[in-house]
């Protein structure tokens, strides 16, 4: 179905997909109301705007329309990437070989796009995962519907459809606006479970102010997809950084560290310096559950925990034995920052943790053999993201190779 040959009967279908993607925008409502009633006042549409209800409504619409609407499966198939197709025996195919095959299929994909109005989005909150970055522009993949969108640094949507269409649109915009490619030293930030890229904004500002790095704040649907799929999207972003990137570094919070470790496991060439695999210099792990999560293990028996945290939460609890062997130990320099809670409120501790911790992850759960530096600071799992001492230590390690000072470096032997 071409963009310019869309019959009037497709208006409802397009609106369904647009709403199910989490884009509760006025043009989506125009399409639906115009098809059903034939008229609507613009003032009433704009009053909806974008709100948290958009995320809730998206889930309802997907579960209602996908099984019942006769045209939704066809439209969904059109915008799904070929890499979402089910393989007969995926367990027999090595991850690296699968990645190469998916890359070949993506290159053969015909662009399929839909009529777009430049509309605001929330930038991706639990339903979207980044697939490509360029000068603040992002191509994102919707975990629920399988389609893609292109958004600018201010989170306005400029295109949507399949991945080939969004890549084509990004190339055109890059040429017309002369968007600069990434070069030199790059730091990739990964947020934790049930959070979004905005949680890492303090680190973005501090690292950029250092003047030594370019920053990619990676967004992923942490609660809606598996750690393996998150890692595959990290691989996609890295592969498309371009040839002018000399090295990459990572800063991860909580689950984000496991995503990087899974990426390293799945791609043996990672950090080799060969094409598509820039050299990896350093990594800072913030409150990483490197030994699993006692809290997740206990809460796994509650329906609320599984419903909210999804596949990734399950991996941290009952699935830890299966996923642990697929998490590589970095062969480059890395440091760990753990939290022990506030010194001023010593009574505030989580009884589910064994020993000191940040209310979510115990200090002993952060240990990982081979760490070049391991420090414990009086912070909690959330406050570690905006505590000046943590942010300063992170930038210091990226630049110098130690968190506090060379004399205070506390390595963990392999």
C-alpha positions in Angstrom: 0.0 0.0 0.0 1.7 3.2 -1.1 1.6 6.4 0.6 0.0 8.3 -2.2 -2.5 5.5 -3.1 -4.1 5.0 0.2 -7.9 4.6 -0.2 -10.3 6.2 2.2 -11.0 2.8 3.7 -7.5 2.7 5.1 -7.9 5.7 7.3 -9.2 3.8 10.2 -6.5 1.2 9.9 -3.7 3.8 9.8 -5.2 5.5 12.9 -5.3 2.2 14.7 -1.7 1.5 14.1 -0.7 5.1 15.0 -2.6 5.0 18.3 -1.3 1.5 19.1 2.2 2.8 18.7 1.8 5.1 21.6 1.5 8.2 19.4 -1.7 9.8 20.7 -1.5 12.8 18.5 -4.1 15.0 16.9 -3.6 13.7 13.3 -4.3 10.2 14.5 -7.6 11.4 15.9 -8.4 13.3 12.7 -8.0 10.1 10.7 -10.3 8.1 12.9 -13.0 10.7 13.4 -13.0 11.8 9.8 -13.7 8.3 8.7 -16.4 7.6 11.2 -18.2 10.9 11.5 -17.0 13.0 8.6 -16.3 16.1 10.7 -14.6 17.2 13.9 -13.5 20.5 15.3 -9.8 21.1 15.5 -10.0 22.7 18.9 -11.5 19.6 20.4 -8.7 17.4 18.8 -5.9 19.6 20.1 -7.3 19.5 23.6 -6.3 15.8 23.7 -2.7 16.6 23.1 -0.2 14.1 24.4 -0.6 12.7 27.8 0.2 9.6 29.9 -3.2 8.3 28.9 -1.7 7.7 25.4 0.5 4.9 26.7 -2.4 3.3 28.5 -4.8 3.6 25.5 -2.2 2.2 23.2 -2.1 -1.1 25.1 -5.9 -1.3 25.1 -6.2 -0.6 21.4 -3.6 -3.2 20.5 -5.2 -5.9 22.5 -8.7 -5.0 21.1 -8.0 -4.4 17.5 -5.2 -6.9 16.8 -7.3 -10.0 17.3 -10.6 -8.6 16.1 -10.1 -6.1 13.3 -9.9 -8.0 9.9 -7.4 -5.6 8.4 -5.0 -5.1 11.3 -3.0 -8.3 10.7 -2.3 -7.3 7.1 -1.3 -3.8 8.0 0.8 -5.1 10.9 2.6 -7.5 8.5 3.4 -4.7 6.1 5.1 -2.6 8.7 6.9 -5.4 10.6 10.5 -5.8 9.7 11.7 -9.1 8.2 13.8 -9.6 11.3 10.6 -10.1 13.3 9.6 -13.1 11.3 9.6 -16.4 13.2 12.3 -18.8 12.1 11.7 -22.6 12.1 14.6 -23.4 14.4 16.0 -20.2 15.9 17.8 -22.1 18.7 20.0 -23.8 16.1 21.2 -20.5 14.6 24.1 -18.6 16.2 23.3 -15.1 17.2 26.1 -13.6 15.1 25.0 -15.5 12.0 21.4 -14.4 12.6 22.5 -10.8 12.9 24.3 -11.0 9.5 21.2 -12.6 7.9 18.9 -10.0 9.3 21.2 -7.2 8.0 21.0 -8.8 4.5 17.2 -9.0 4.7 16.9 -5.4 5.9 19.0 -4.2 2.9 16.6 -6.0 0.5 13.5 -4.5 2.2 11.3 -2.2 0.1 10.4 1.1 1.8 6.8 1.3 3.1 5.8 4.6 4.6 2.5 6.2 5.6 1.2 9.8 5.5 2.8 11.7 8.3 2.1 15.0 10.1 5.0 16.5 12.2 3.6 15.6 15.6 5.1 15.5 19.1 5.9 12.3 20.9 7.2 11.4 24.3 10.5 10.2 22.9 9.8 6.5 23.6 8.5 5.3 27.0 8.6 1.5 27.4 7.2 0.8 23.9 10.1 2.0 21.8 13.7 1.0 21.3 16.3 2.9 19.3 17.6 1.3 16.2 19.7 4.2 14.8 21.1 7.5 16.0 22.4 10.5 14.0 23.0 14.0 15.4 20.1 13.6 17.9 17.8 12.1 15.3 16.5 8.6 16.1 14.9 5.7 14.3 12.8 3.8 16.8 11.2 0.4 16.8 7.8 -0.2 18.4 7.9 -3.4 20.4 4.2 -3.9 20.3 3.3 -3.3 16.6 6.7 -3.9 15.0 6.7 -0.7 13.0 9.3 2.1 13.0 9.3 5.9 13.3 11.8 8.7 12.8 11.9 11.5 15.5 14.1 14.6 15.8 16.0 15.8 18.8 12.9 17.5 20.1 10.9 14.2 19.8 8.8 15.3 16.9 7.9 12.5 14.4 8.9 13.0 10.8 8.2 9.6 9.3 6.7 6.2 10.2 6.3 2.8 8.5 8.9 0.1 8.1 12.6 0.5 8.8 13.7 1.0 5.2 11.3 3.9 4.8 12.6 5.6 8.0 16.2 5.1 7.0 15.4 6.6 3.6 13.8 9.6 5.2 16.7 10.0 7.6 19.2 10.0 4.7 17.2 12.7 2.9 17.0 14.9 6.0 20.8 14.3 6.7 21.7 15.5 3.2 19.3 18.5 3.2 20.3 19.7 6.7 23.9 18.6 6.6 23.7 16.6 9.8 27.1 15.8 11.1 28.2 12.1 11.5 29.6 10.8 14.8 33.3 10.9 15.1 36.1 10.5 17.6 35.2 9.2 21.0 31.6 8.3 21.8 29.9 7.3 25.1 26.7 5.2 24.9 24.4 5.5 28.0 21.9 2.8 28.9 19.2 3.3 31.5 17.8 0.7 33.8 14.6 -1.3 34.1 11.3 0.6 34.0 13.1 3.8 33.3 13.7 5.9 30.1 16.7 7.7 28.6 15.7 10.9 30.5 17.0 9.2 33.7 20.5 9.6 32.3 20.2 13.3 31.4 22.6 14.4 34.2 25.3 12.2 32.8 24.6 13.4 29.3 25.3 17.0 30.3 28.4 16.2 32.4 30.0 14.1 29.7 29.3 16.6 27.0 30.7 19.4 29.2 34.0 17.5 29.5 34.5 18.3 25.8 36.1 14.9 25.1 33.1 12.8 24.0 30.0 12.7 21.9 27.0 11.1 23.7 24.3 8.7 22.6 21.5 8.3 25.2 20.1 4.9 24.2 16.3 4.4 24.7 15.0 0.9 24.9 11.7 -0.8 26.0 13.2 -2.2 29.1 10.1 -3.9 30.4 8.6 -5.0 27.1 11.3 -7.0 25.5 14.1 -9.5 26.4 17.7 -8.6 27.2 18.7 -10.4 24.0 16.6 -8.1 21.9 17.8 -5.0 23.7 21.4 -6.1 23.0 20.5 -6.6 19.3 19.3 -3.0 19.1 22.5 -1.8 20.7 24.4 -3.7 18.1 22.3 -2.0 15.4 23.1 1.4 16.7 26.8 0.7 17.0 26.9 -0.8 13.5 25.5 2.4 12.0 27.8 4.9 13.8 30.0 5.4 10.8 33.7 5.0 10.0 34.8 8.2 11.8 34.2 6.8 15.4 37.6 5.9 16.9 36.3 4.4 20.2 33.1 3.8 22.1 32.6 3.8 25.9 29.6 2.6 27.9 27.8 4.0 31.0 25.0 1.7 32.2 22.6 1.8 35.1 21.3 -1.4 36.6 19.8 -3.5 33.8 21.6 -1.4 31.2 24.8 -3.1 32.2 23.5 -6.6 31.5 22.3 -5.4 28.1 25.9 -4.4 27.3 27.3 -7.7 28.6 24.8 -9.6 26.5 25.9 -7.6 23.4 29.5 -8.5 24.1 28.5 -12.2 24.4 26.5 -12.2 21.2 29.1 -10.4 19.1 32.6 -11.8 19.4 34.0 -9.0 17.2 32.7 -6.3 19.6 35.5 -3.8 20.3 37.8 -5.4 17.8 38.2 -2.2 15.8 37.0 -3.9 12.6 34.3 -2.4 10.4 31.1 -1.9 12.4 32.8 -2.8 15.7 34.7 0.3 17.0 37.2 -0.2 19.7 35.7 -0.2 23.2 37.8 1.7 25.7 36.0 1.8 29.1 32.7 1.2 30.8 31.2 2.5 34.1 28.6 0.2 35.7 26.2 2.0 38.1 24.4 -0.4 40.6 24.7 -3.4 38.3 22.9 -6.7 39.3 25.9 -8.6 38.1 25.1 -11.6 40.3 21.3 -11.5 39.8 18.8 -9.7 42.0 17.5 -11.0 45.3 14.7 -8.5 45.3 13.6 -9.6 41.8 13.8 -13.2 42.9 11.4 -12.6 45.8 9.0 -10.3 44.0 8.8 -12.7 41.1 6.1 -14.5 42.9 3.8 -11.5 42.7 1.6 -10.9 39.6 2.3 -7.2 39.8 6.1 -7.6 39.4 5.8 -9.8 36.3 3.1 -7.6 34.7 5.2 -4.4 35.3 8.8 -5.6 34.6 8.0 -8.0 31.8 10.6 -10.3 30.2 13.6 -8.4 31.5 12.3 -8.6 35.1 11.8 -12.4 34.7 15.4 -12.7 33.5 16.6 -11.1 36.8 14.6 -13.6 38.9 13.6 -17.1 37.8 15.4 -16.9 34.5 18.8 -15.9 36.0 20.3 -19.3 35.7 19.6 -19.4 32.0 20.7 -15.9 31.2 23.8 -15.7 33.4 26.0 -17.7 31.1 25.1 -15.4 28.2 26.5 -12.3 30.0 30.1 -11.7 29.0 32.7 -10.2 31.3 34.2 -7.2 29.5 37.8 -7.8 28.2 38.3 -4.0 28.4 38.6 -1.7 31.4 35.5 -1.3 33.5 34.6 0.1 36.9 31.6 -0.5 39.2 29.9 2.1 41.5 27.6 0.5 44.1 25.2 2.2 46.6 25.0 1.5 50.3 22.2 3.9 51.2 22.4 7.2 52.9 24.7 7.7 55.9 22.1 10.1 57.4 19.3 7.5 57.2 21.0 4.3 58.2 17.7 2.7 59.3 16.4 2.8 55.8 17.4 -0.6 54.5 15.7 -3.3 52.4 15.2 -6.5 54.5 15.1 -8.5 51.3 18.8 -7.7 50.6 21.7 -9.6 52.1 23.9 -7.0 53.6 24.3 -3.3 52.6 22.6 -2.1 49.4 20.8 0.7 47.6 17.3 -0.7 48.5 17.2 -2.5 45.1 20.6 -4.1 44.5 23.0 -5.4 47.3 26.6 -4.3 47.2 27.7 -8.0 46.9 25.4 -8.4 43.9 27.4 -5.7 42.0 30.7 -7.6 42.1 32.2 -8.8 38.8 35.7 -10.3 38.5 38.1 -8.2 36.5 36.7 -4.8 37.4 39.5 -2.2 37.4 37.9 -0.2 40.2 35.0 -0.8 42.6 33.7 1.9 44.9 30.7 2.0 47.3 29.0 5.4 47.8 26.2 6.4 50.2 23.5 6.6 47.6 20.3 4.7 46.6 19.3 3.0 43.4 17.6 6.1 42.1 19.7 8.8 43.7 22.8 7.4 42.1 21.5 8.9 38.8 21.7 12.5 40.0 24.3 12.5 42.8 27.1 14.9 41.9 29.8 12.6 43.4 28.7 9.7 41.2 28.5 11.8 38.0 31.9 13.3 38.7 33.4 9.8 39.4 31.9 8.5 36.1 33.4 11.3 34.0 36.7 10.9 35.9 36.9 7.2 35.0 36.0 7.7 31.4 38.9 10.2 31.1 41.5 8.8 33.5 40.7 5.2 34.3 39.9 5.6 38.0 36.7 6.6 39.9 38.1 8.6 42.9 41.9 8.7 42.5 44.7 6.4 41.4 45.6 5.7 45.0 42.1 4.8 46.0 41.5 2.5 43.1 40.0 -0.8 44.3 40.2 -3.5 41.6 38.5 -6.9 41.7 40.8 -9.7 40.6 39.7 -12.0 37.8 
